[in-house]
Amino acid sequence: MTSPPRRPPSTVAVVVALLTVYILWGSTYFAIAVMIETMPPLLAAGVRFAAAGLIVLAILAAHARLRPGGTLERPTAAQWRTAAIVGTLLLLGGNGGVVLSEQFIPTGVAAVLIATVPIWLAVLDAIVTRQRPGGLVIGGLVAGIVGVAVLLIPVEGVDDLNPLGIGLVLGGAISWAVGSLYARHAPLPRSALLGTGMEMLIGGVALFVGGILLGELGQTDVAEFSMRSIVAVLYLIVFGSIAGYSAYTWLLANVPVSTVATYAYVNPIVAVALGSLFLAEPITPRTLIAAFLIIGAVVAMVSGRPRTANEPERAIDGAVEPDSA
């Protein structure tokens, strides 16, 4: 006997989930800037993700215990290995690059550069599959490179942007893209939330170790932590990681990936607006031109990507919460 077809989600549910990802993930750049005002970047990010991972795993375990006959899926060693690789690439490489970069460049610029993740995904995917990208994808790639160049190349009469900060963000975007592609075909638990919790836990530990290796532990004075920074960390744990990822994984399972990927267009706009309103970051013509080029490039590349009958539900097509991510 065949099971009845799953009812499509309501429009209201999809809109609410999309707005959750748009706003929460767009706001994480602002929250990170507040967090690192008085806290060591990688150590604070490590606490954020490790705590979020533990909370997600604890909730899943409690739900399994309370459900009659329910059991929590037991991850295999191969699945833990995948979680370790993906969590390190996404969070230590991706999110760590963003967190470190915001010491040198405005939050809005970091968000605009992170919007290049779908571009790197398309490029790396074409290299791996040896498939020539279409005209829209190639045009988007060129526009994206030009947009990055607008931010990077010194212009007389215009304030220069720190190349180290830009390099850290671009490195983070590439690391996120590599981890996302690897996660598509590597063994992961059936439950997307379980896999996410495992990745956040291991990625958080990797960030913490990275902070120790950079000497952050010896430079940390807990007495100097401001209430603003503490609240920012709590916000990132609850809303940026748990709520944002939950909405994102639900969307991946219920709507086309091309719809989910639209957050890559909206997050930079939210980040630039919050940075201007609350951190007094200037919105310069240079930033606006680069944002127009890069977001336009992402639109072209997502529109031009080949559609397959069964797109992987777990595909993290630029889950830009390297801020998500």
Secondary structure, 3 states (H helix, E strand, C coil): CCCCCCCCCCHHHHHHHHHHHHHHHHHHHHHHHHHCCCCCHHHHHHHHHHHHHHHHHHHHHHHHHHCCCCCCCCCCHHHHHHHHHHHHHHHHHHHHHHHHHCCCCCHHHHHHHHCCHHHHHHHHHHHHHCCCCCHHHHHHHHHHHHHHHHHHCCCCCCCCCCHHHHHHHHHHHHHHHHHHHHHHHCCCCCCHHHHHHHHHHHHHHHHHHHHHHCCCHHHCCHHHCCHHHHHHHHHHHHHHHHHHHHHHHHHHHHCCHHHHCCHHHHHHHHHHHHHHHHCCCCCCHHHHHHHHHHHHHHHHHHHHCCCCCCCCCCCCCCCCCCCCC
